Amino acid sequence: METQSKAGDWRAFKRVLMPPVKDLHKLEVYEEHEGYAALREVLTTDKWDPTSVTNEMKKSGLKGRGGAGFPTGLKWSFMPPVDPDIPRFLCCNGDESEPGTFKDRQLMEYNPHLVLEGMLIAAYAMSIKTAFLYIRGEFADWITLMEGELEKAYAKGYVGQDIMGSGFSCEIVIHKGAGAYICGEESSLMESLEGKRAYPRIKPPFPAQKGVWGYPTTINNVESLACAPLIIRNGGDWYAGIGAEAHPGPVLYGISGHVNRPGVYEYPTGMLITDLIYEVAGGMRGGKKLKALIPGGSSTPILRADMIEGLTMDANSLRDAGSMMGTSGMLIMDEDTDIVAWLRRITHFYHHESCGQCTPCREGTGWLENIVTRIDEGEGNFRDLDLLLDLCTQMEGRTVCALADAAAWPVRYTIDRFRDEFEARCRPSLIPSGGVLENA
């Protein structure tokens, strides 16, 4: 395959994760378009062994597409040396529950066998014989679809015992999620998979040391694993040549909100945000002005419209701008958006989804929602804004998992970047200071 375009030439980019092929979800169509060719090459030629597959993933520069952006090949290398008496597991994380994120669902629907092939290549690279595909419980139709396509893959000998006569065996099990946002956190996912309540685990030990049922485990996102066959088929250098140099590859941008053409779009990393909004997504709905953008799902810091000029969708650029790439779930808000009401909805979500294991999160998310609600209803005062920021400080980095951070960041950065709108909703404080009513 020819080398793909850099982000600057995004109009010439040819889709590879979701190519324009009719009925690609069907096994026979997938096979007609090089489906399972990468797996066959890995298993049946002398070119590849587990170490070389992992090294190719490292060369590609692929960063995990689940939100944290950790280098995928490096994560694979964390698995301990093989011990025939100790089982090891792979978990493909399809528990897509972050508000504003919906690209994994689209990938499983449109190109399910690319996900399965990626899981098998990853399993080979880490000498894993059992892999789990953990899918969000609410995705009933997608679970049914994946189960049907997995059965076909088993029937053709792509999954199971002695795959393609290579001697390598791997079983894939599809597991229905437990219906909670916290199940997308990797250690909670493992707890849920074991049949327990999805409480996050304290780290260390990390999953590669002690994962599912206490055995070495690697957890990767659906989109991350779907990149593996493409990297094997075309080479790590090919993948590294797509998009932003420090954060390469194609990425699925989930664009929602006040745009004319919301949807999932595959383009290189490093795209100008303005191009994604005004070219790819057809511009602002109703000709309205852009007010704010959340670049990577609801937990990533919000950006004002005046902060995105020249800004690109890659980890380094967004970090420098004071936000994160996250899941590339872009929420677009126009000039009529009530930012206080929006934050109220977000705080309600994180309060509802906190698992309750850690006190700062269990109690803090409730206080965040209560205070933001009070402000939204016109009953708050200026002191509440500083109280919210103090609450965020007491929550951030003080819990077992990052849900408290995910709840605190929208509050902190929305108040910081839209404080005038919150102050306009507040009334003067009724608490006297020095005999004078405070209004600041």
C-alpha positions as CSV (number, residue, x, y, z in Angstrom):
1,M,0.0,0.0,0.0
2,E,1.2,3.5,-0.9
3,T,2.4,5.8,1.9
4,Q,-0.4,7.8,3.3
5,S,-0.6,11.6,3.4
6,K,0.6,13.8,6.2
7,A,-2.1,15.6,8.1
8,G,-1.5,18.7,6.0
9,D,-2.7,16.8,2.9
10,W,-5.6,15.2,4.7
11,R,-7.9,15.4,1.7
12,A,-5.7,12.8,-0.1
13,F,-5.9,10.4,2.9
14,K,-7.2,7.0,2.1
15,R,-9.1,5.3,4.9
16,V,-7.6,2.1,6.3
17,L,-9.5,1.4,9.5
18,M,-12.9,2.0,7.9
19,P,-12.2,1.8,4.1
20,P,-15.1,2.6,1.7
21,V,-16.0,-1.1,1.1
22,K,-19.6,-2.3,1.1
23,D,-20.5,-5.1,3.6
24,L,-17.0,-5.1,5.0
25,H,-18.4,-6.5,8.3
26,K,-19.0,-9.8,6.4
27,L,-16.1,-12.3,6.6
28,E,-16.1,-13.1,2.9
29,V,-15.8,-9.4,2.0
30,Y,-13.1,-8.9,4.6
31,E,-11.1,-11.8,3.1
32,E,-11.4,-10.3,-0.3
33,H,-9.7,-7.1,0.9
34,E,-6.6,-8.7,2.5
35,G,-8.5,-9.8,5.6
36,Y,-6.5,-12.1,7.9
37,A,-3.5,-11.8,5.5
38,A,-1.4,-10.1,8.2
39,L,-2.3,-12.9,10.7
40,R,-1.4,-15.5,8.1
41,E,1.9,-13.8,7.4
42,V,2.7,-13.6,11.2
43,L,1.9,-17.2,11.9
44,T,3.1,-19.0,8.8
45,T,6.3,-17.2,7.6
46,D,9.8,-17.1,9.0
47,K,9.7,-13.3,9.0
48,W,7.9,-12.9,12.3
49,D,8.2,-14.2,15.8
50,P,6.5,-12.7,18.9
51,T,9.4,-10.3,19.6
52,S,9.6,-9.0,16.1
53,V,5.8,-8.3,16.1
54,T,6.1,-6.3,19.3
55,N,9.1,-4.4,17.9
56,E,7.2,-3.5,14.8
57,M,4.4,-2.1,17.0
58,K,7.0,-0.1,18.8
59,K,8.4,1.2,15.5
60,S,5.0,2.3,14.4
61,G,4.7,4.8,17.3
62,L,1.1,3.8,17.9
63,K,-0.3,5.3,21.1
64,G,-3.3,3.8,22.7
65,R,-6.6,5.1,21.4
66,G,-8.5,4.5,24.6
67,G,-7.8,7.9,26.2
68,A,-4.4,7.6,28.1
69,G,-2.3,7.5,24.9
70,F,0.3,5.0,26.3
71,P,2.6,3.4,23.6
72,T,1.0,0.1,22.6
73,G,4.2,-1.8,21.7
74,L,5.8,-0.8,24.9
75,K,2.8,-2.0,26.9
76,W,3.1,-5.4,25.1
77,S,6.7,-5.6,26.1
78,F,5.8,-5.4,29.8
79,M,4.4,-9.0,29.8
80,P,6.8,-11.3,31.7
81,P,8.7,-14.2,30.1
82,V,6.5,-17.1,29.1
83,D,6.0,-19.8,31.7
84,P,4.0,-22.8,30.4
85,D,2.5,-23.3,33.8
86,I,1.1,-19.8,34.1
87,P,-1.7,-18.6,31.9
88,R,-1.8,-15.1,30.4
89,F,-4.6,-13.1,29.0
90,L,-5.5,-10.3,26.6
91,C,-8.5,-8.0,27.2
92,C,-9.8,-5.9,24.4
93,N,-11.6,-2.9,26.0
94,G,-14.8,-2.1,24.2
95,D,-16.6,-0.6,27.2
96,E,-17.0,2.7,25.5
97,S,-18.9,4.9,28.0
98,E,-17.2,8.3,28.0
99,P,-19.8,11.0,27.0
100,G,-18.9,12.2,23.5
101,T,-17.1,9.0,22.5
102,F,-18.6,6.6,20.0
103,K,-15.9,5.5,17.6
104,D,-15.2,2.0,18.9
105,R,-18.9,1.1,18.4
106,Q,-18.6,2.3,14.8
107,L,-15.5,0.2,14.2
108,M,-17.0,-3.0,15.6
109,E,-20.0,-2.5,13.4
110,Y,-18.2,-1.6,10.2
111,N,-15.0,-3.7,10.4
112,P,-15.4,-6.3,13.2
113,H,-12.9,-8.8,11.7
114,L,-10.1,-6.1,11.8
115,V,-10.6,-6.0,15.6
116,L,-10.6,-9.8,15.8
117,E,-7.5,-10.1,13.7
118,G,-5.8,-7.4,15.7
119,M,-6.6,-9.3,18.9
120,L,-5.1,-12.5,17.5
121,I,-1.9,-10.7,16.4
122,A,-1.5,-9.2,19.8
123,A,-2.1,-12.6,21.4
124,Y,0.6,-14.1,19.3
125,A,3.0,-11.3,20.1
126,M,2.5,-11.9,23.8
127,S,2.1,-15.7,23.7
128,I,-1.5,-15.5,24.9
129,K,-3.9,-18.4,24.4
130,T,-7.1,-16.7,25.7
131,A,-8.4,-13.2,24.8
132,F,-11.5,-11.4,26.0
133,L,-13.5,-8.8,24.1
134,Y,-15.3,-6.8,26.8
135,I,-18.1,-4.8,25.2
136,R,-20.3,-2.2,26.9
137,G,-23.4,-3.9,28.1
138,E,-25.8,-1.4,26.5
139,F,-24.3,-2.3,23.0
140,A,-26.7,-5.2,22.6
141,D,-26.8,-5.1,18.8
142,W,-23.0,-4.8,18.5
143,I,-22.5,-7.7,20.9
144,T,-24.8,-9.8,18.7
145,L,-23.0,-8.8,15.6
146,M,-19.5,-9.5,17.1
147,E,-20.7,-12.9,18.3
148,G,-22.0,-13.8,14.9
149,E,-18.8,-12.8,13.1
150,L,-16.6,-14.5,15.7
151,E,-18.5,-17.8,15.1
152,K,-17.7,-17.4,11.4
153,A,-14.0,-16.8,12.2
154,Y,-14.0,-19.9,14.3
155,A,-15.6,-21.9,11.5
156,K,-12.9,-20.8,9.0
157,G,-10.0,-21.7,11.4
158,Y,-8.9,-18.1,12.1
159,V,-9.6,-18.5,15.8
160,G,-9.2,-21.6,18.1
161,Q,-6.8,-24.5,18.0
162,D,-3.8,-24.7,15.7
163,I,-4.7,-21.6,13.7
164,M,-3.8,-22.0,10.0
165,G,-1.8,-25.1,10.9
166,S,0.8,-22.9,12.6
167,G,0.7,-24.6,16.0
168,F,-0.5,-21.3,17.6
169,S,-3.9,-21.5,19.4
170,C,-6.0,-18.7,20.8
171,E,-9.6,-18.6,22.0
172,I,-11.6,-15.4,21.9
173,V,-14.4,-14.9,24.4
174,I,-16.9,-12.0,24.1
175,H,-18.0,-10.7,27.4
176,K,-21.0,-8.4,28.0
177,G,-20.1,-5.5,30.2
178,A,-21.7,-4.7,33.5
179,G,-23.3,-1.4,32.4
180,A,-21.2,1.1,34.3
181,Y,-18.7,3.8,33.2
182,I,-16.2,2.5,35.7
183,C,-15.9,-0.8,33.8
184,G,-13.9,1.0,31.2
185,E,-11.1,1.5,33.7
186,E,-8.7,-1.4,33.0
187,S,-8.5,-2.9,36.5
188,S,-12.3,-2.5,37.0
189,L,-12.8,-4.3,33.7
190,M,-10.8,-7.2,35.0
191,E,-12.8,-7.2,38.3
192,S,-16.0,-7.3,36.3
193,L,-14.6,-10.0,34.0
194,E,-14.0,-12.1,37.1
195,G,-17.6,-11.7,38.1
196,K,-17.0,-9.2,40.9
197,R,-18.1,-5.7,41.5
198,A,-16.1,-3.4,39.3
199,Y,-13.9,-1.7,41.9
200,P,-10.6,-0.3,40.5
201,R,-7.5,-2.0,41.9
202,I,-4.6,-0.3,43.6
203,K,-1.4,-0.2,41.4
204,P,1.1,-1.7,41.6
205,P,0.9,-4.5,40.9
206,F,0.1,-3.6,37.3
207,P,-2.0,-5.9,35.0
208,A,1.1,-7.3,33.3
209,Q,2.3,-8.5,36.7
210,K,-1.1,-9.5,38.2
211,G,-4.1,-9.2,36.1
212,V,-7.2,-11.3,35.4
213,W,-7.4,-14.0,38.1
214,G,-4.0,-12.9,39.3
215,Y,-2.3,-13.8,36.0
216,P,-0.3,-11.6,33.5
217,T,-2.8,-9.6,31.5
218,T,-2.6,-6.8,28.8
219,I,-5.6,-4.5,28.2
220,N,-5.8,-2.6,24.9
221,N,-8.6,-0.4,23.4
222,V,-10.6,-1.7,20.4
223,E,-9.2,0.9,18.0
224,S,-5.6,0.3,19.2
225,L,-5.8,-3.4,18.4
226,A,-7.5,-2.8,15.1
227,C,-4.3,-1.0,14.0
228,A,-2.1,-4.1,14.5
229,P,-3.0,-5.9,11.2
230,L,-2.5,-2.6,9.3
231,I,1.0,-2.2,10.9
232,I,2.0,-5.8,10.1
233,R,0.6,-5.6,6.6
234,N,2.3,-2.3,5.7
235,G,5.1,-1.9,8.2
236,G,5.8,0.2,11.2
237,D,7.5,2.9,9.2
238,W,4.4,3.3,7.0
239,Y,2.2,3.8,10.1
240,A,4.8,6.2,11.7
241,G,4.6,8.3,8.5
242,I,1.0,9.1,8.9
243,G,0.0,12.3,10.7
244,A,1.8,14.0,13.6
245,E,5.3,12.7,14.0
246,A,5.2,12.3,17.8
247,H,1.6,10.9,17.7
248,P,1.2,9.1,14.4
249,G,-1.4,7.1,12.6
250,P,-4.9,7.3,11.4
251,V,-7.5,8.1,14.1
252,L,-11.2,7.9,14.3
253,Y,-12.6,11.4,15.2
254,G,-16.0,11.2,16.8
255,I,-17.5,14.7,16.1
256,S,-20.7,15.6,17.8
257,G,-22.6,18.7,18.9
258,H,-23.6,21.8,17.0
259,V,-22.1,20.9,13.5
260,N,-23.9,20.2,10.3
261,R,-22.4,16.7,9.8
262,P,-21.7,15.0,13.1
263,G,-20.3,11.5,12.8
264,V,-17.1,9.3,13.0
265,Y,-14.4,10.4,10.5
266,E,-11.1,8.6,9.9
267,Y,-8.2,11.0,9.2
268,P,-4.6,11.4,10.3
269,T,-3.6,12.7,13.6
270,G,-2.3,16.3,13.6
271,M,-5.4,17.6,11.8
272,L,-6.2,21.3,12.4
273,I,-9.2,21.5,14.6
274,T,-10.6,24.2,12.4
275,D,-10.4,21.8,9.4
276,L,-12.2,19.1,11.3
277,I,-15.0,21.5,12.3
278,Y,-15.5,23.6,9.2
279,E,-14.4,21.2,6.4
280,V,-14.9,17.6,7.6
281,A,-18.0,18.3,9.8
282,G,-19.5,20.9,7.5
283,G,-19.2,23.9,9.8
284,M,-21.4,25.2,12.6
285,R,-25.0,24.3,12.5
286,G,-27.3,27.3,11.6
287,G,-24.3,29.5,10.8
288,K,-23.7,30.1,14.5
289,K,-20.3,30.9,16.0
290,L,-18.1,28.4,17.8
291,K,-18.1,29.0,21.5
292,A,-16.2,26.0,23.0
293,L,-14.7,22.6,22.1
294,I,-14.0,19.5,24.2
295,P,-11.4,17.6,22.1
296,G,-11.3,14.1,23.6
297,G,-14.4,13.1,25.5
298,S,-16.1,14.8,28.4
299,S,-13.3,14.4,30.9
300,T,-10.7,16.4,28.8
301,P,-10.4,20.1,29.6
302,I,-12.6,22.4,27.6
303,L,-11.2,25.0,25.2
304,R,-12.6,28.3,24.3
305,A,-13.1,29.2,20.6
306,D,-10.2,31.7,20.8
307,M,-7.8,28.9,21.9
308,I,-8.1,26.7,18.9
309,E,-6.7,28.8,16.0
310,G,-3.8,26.8,14.6
311,L,-4.3,24.0,17.1
312,T,-3.9,20.4,15.9
313,M,-5.4,17.2,17.1
314,D,-2.4,15.4,18.6
315,A,-1.2,14.8,22.1
316,N,1.6,17.3,22.2
317,S,-0.3,20.2,20.7
318,L,-3.3,19.7,22.9
319,R,-1.2,19.3,26.0
320,D,0.5,22.7,25.3
321,A,-3.0,24.2,24.8
322,G,-4.1,23.0,28.2
323,S,-6.2,20.0,27.2
324,M,-5.8,16.3,26.0
325,M,-6.3,14.1,23.0
326,G,-8.2,11.6,25.0
327,T,-10.5,9.4,22.8
328,S,-10.7,12.1,20.0
329,G,-14.4,12.4,20.8
330,M,-14.9,16.1,19.9
331,L,-17.9,17.9,21.4
332,I,-18.6,21.1,19.6
333,M,-20.7,23.9,21.2
334,D,-22.0,27.0,19.6
335,E,-22.5,30.5,20.9
336,D,-26.0,29.8,22.3
337,T,-24.7,27.0,24.6
338,D,-25.4,27.5,28.3
339,I,-22.0,26.5,29.8
340,V,-23.3,26.3,33.3
341,A,-26.2,24.0,32.4
342,W,-23.7,21.9,30.4
343,L,-21.5,21.5,33.4
344,R,-24.4,20.6,35.5
345,R,-25.2,17.6,33.3
346,I,-21.5,16.5,33.3
347,T,-21.3,16.6,37.1
348,H,-24.5,14.6,37.3
349,F,-23.0,11.9,35.1
350,Y,-19.8,11.5,37.1
351,H,-21.7,11.6,40.4
352,H,-23.9,8.8,39.1
353,E,-21.0,6.8,37.7
354,S,-18.7,7.0,40.7
355,C,-18.2,3.4,42.0
356,G,-18.0,4.8,45.6
357,Q,-14.8,3.0,46.6
358,C,-12.8,6.1,47.4
359,T,-14.1,8.8,49.7
360,P,-12.8,11.9,47.7
361,C,-14.6,10.6,44.6
362,R,-17.7,9.2,46.3
363,E,-18.4,12.4,48.3
364,G,-16.7,14.9,46.0
365,T,-18.7,14.1,42.9
366,G,-21.9,14.6,44.8
367,W,-20.8,18.0,46.2
368,L,-19.7,19.0,42.7
369,E,-23.1,18.2,41.3
370,N,-25.0,19.9,44.2
371,I,-23.0,23.1,44.0
372,V,-23.1,23.4,40.2
373,T,-26.9,22.7,40.4
374,R,-27.3,25.5,42.9
375,I,-25.4,27.9,40.7
376,D,-27.4,26.8,37.6
377,E,-30.7,27.5,39.5
378,G,-29.6,31.0,40.5
379,E,-29.0,30.1,44.2
380,G,-25.3,30.1,44.2
381,N,-22.8,32.8,45.2
382,F,-19.3,33.8,44.2
383,R,-17.8,31.8,47.1
384,D,-19.2,28.6,45.6
385,L,-16.9,29.0,42.6
386,D,-13.8,28.9,44.8
387,L,-15.3,26.1,46.9
388,L,-15.7,24.1,43.6
389,L,-12.1,24.7,42.8
390,D,-11.0,23.7,46.3
391,L,-13.1,20.5,45.9
392,C,-11.3,19.7,42.7
393,T,-7.9,20.0,44.4
394,Q,-9.1,17.6,47.1
395,M,-10.2,15.1,44.5
396,E,-7.4,15.2,41.9
397,G,-4.8,12.5,42.3
398,R,-6.2,11.2,45.6
399,T,-8.1,8.1,44.4
400,V,-7.4,4.6,43.2
401,C,-8.4,5.3,39.6
402,A,-8.8,8.5,37.5
403,L,-12.5,8.9,37.7
404,A,-12.1,11.7,40.4
405,D,-9.8,13.5,38.0
406,A,-12.2,13.0,35.1
407,A,-15.0,14.5,37.3
408,A,-12.8,17.4,38.6
409,W,-11.2,18.5,35.3
410,P,-14.4,19.7,33.6
411,V,-15.3,21.7,36.7
412,R,-11.9,23.2,37.1
413,Y,-11.3,24.2,33.5
414,T,-14.8,25.2,32.7
415,I,-14.9,27.7,35.6
416,D,-11.4,28.8,34.8
417,R,-12.2,29.5,31.1
418,F,-15.8,30.6,31.5
419,R,-15.8,32.2,34.9
420,D,-17.7,35.2,33.8
421,E,-20.7,33.0,32.9
422,F,-20.7,31.4,36.3
423,E,-20.4,34.8,38.0
424,A,-23.3,36.1,36.0
425,R,-25.4,33.2,37.4
426,C,-24.4,33.8,41.0
427,R,-26.0,36.2,43.5
428,P,-24.0,38.1,46.2
429,S,-23.0,36.1,49.2
430,L,-25.2,36.3,52.3
431,I,-22.2,35.8,54.6
432,P,-21.0,39.1,55.9
433,S,-17.3,39.9,56.1
434,G,-16.3,43.0,58.1
435,G,-19.9,44.1,58.1
436,V,-20.1,44.3,54.3
437,L,-22.0,41.9,52.1
438,E,-19.5,40.1,49.8
439,N,-20.1,39.9,46.1
440,A,-16.8,38.5,45.2
